[in-house]
Amino acid sequence: MNTVNNIILLFIALIAIIGSCNKEDSGLPDFGMEEGYFYWYEDEKIWLKRDRNHLSIRFYEEYGKAFHDSILAEYGIQAVSAQNFDNHQSIPGYYRVTKEPAEEYYTSYGNITLERLGNLPEVEYVLPVFYKDEVTRFLMLKQMPEIPYAFHDALTEERRSEILDSLITYDNILLDQLFPGEEFPYDRFQITKSSPACPYTLYHRYYETGFFKWTDMSWMILIYGPHL
């Protein structure tokens, strides 16, 4: 199912690339990369680096591009590949910080009273951008507040309902399906701003419960290669 997930997101990423792109200013401060992040693939840890220079941002569509532009200018954030409006696709943009490292702008799940970009009511989320090194390509992963999942087959429908009800109650998540009615309906948790922890943390928490055949982090994947 990880393969299906990646194919879906790669397809969406290709659509996103068609949007407007601006060349980054080489004179901007470099806040570097932070190591220590990972996800699981077939019980193997796949290590990531968190990019402290870039952000995955999505504004609510109804506020429009002019508002989007004004808020980014206020915070000194530059659009590298901006969010598209009026295309009915929940795709985040890719942005460059210029004043402070990326973590100063993230949505602070569990405490959205902090005054930062990701907690504005007009902003759906501000999340990290991760990088993964491979031999011939460089993956840029824009995180989204979703966790696709599949229960173990041995769990009864009654037990699955109990687990979902518990997660909805304690983690303030929403349930969703992409392509409902299809062979792969793509069940997923939607992480809300009132959730007690960020999508990265909840992904690992759910993975460790043992309830799920698989869970995954959700991101837009852009491929570069070869890289220096």
Secondary structure as GFF3:
##gff-version 3
##sequence-region A 1 228
A	DSSP	alpha_helix	2	17	.	.	.	ID=ss1
A	DSSP	beta_strand	33	41	.	.	.	ID=ss2
A	DSSP	beta_strand	44	59	.	.	.	ID=ss3
A	DSSP	three_ten_helix	61	63	.	.	.	ID=ss4
A	DSSP	alpha_helix	64	75	.	.	.	ID=ss5
A	DSSP	beta_strand	77	81	.	.	.	ID=ss6
A	DSSP	beta_strand	93	97	.	.	.	ID=ss7
A	DSSP	three_ten_helix	102	104	.	.	.	ID=ss8
A	DSSP	three_ten_helix	117	119	.	.	.	ID=ss9
A	DSSP	beta_strand	123	133	.	.	.	ID=ss10
A	DSSP	beta_strand	138	144	.	.	.	ID=ss11
A	DSSP	beta_strand	146	151	.	.	.	ID=ss12
A	DSSP	alpha_helix	157	171	.	.	.	ID=ss13
A	DSSP	beta_strand	173	177	.	.	.	ID=ss14
A	DSSP	beta_strand	187	191	.	.	.	ID=ss15
A	DSSP	alpha_helix	199	207	.	.	.	ID=ss16
A	DSSP	beta_strand	212	215	.	.	.	ID=ss17
A	DSSP	beta_strand	218	224	.	.	.	ID=ss18
###
